[in-house]
Amino acid sequence: MTFHYTAEEGSIHVEGNHILKARLQRPDGEYQDAEIDLNNHIGNENGSFFWDGENFSDSAEDVHFTIEGEGEVPVLRATLHNADGEGVQCDLNLAERISNNDGSFVFSE
């Protein structure tokens, strides 16, 4: 189940530049606090996000979460440093690999 459609309105945010937090709906309709460490699943490859990496936040600035566009896409945005140390603005659609399962975040390989 797509996490951002089942999150309590206004509850999705990033803490510490890498912990995604929200109040996610369970099958019984109640909400519960949930979190996932994005550093365990996302890396920085020369200034670009990539899945199945790790520790992107070690070389990131201005990390934030937004819902964007008519399709309400859950986007992680940040400035990542490339090999030359330059900051590159990048984004990642978190719905590609992160979902809600019974009120908890789940990462799909």
Secondary structure, 3 states (H helix, E strand, C coil): CEHHHCECCCCCEEECCCEEEEEEECCCCCEEEEEEEHHHCEEECCCCEEECCCCHHHHEEEEEEEEECCCCEEEEEEEEECCCCCEEEEEEEHHHCEEEECCEEEECC
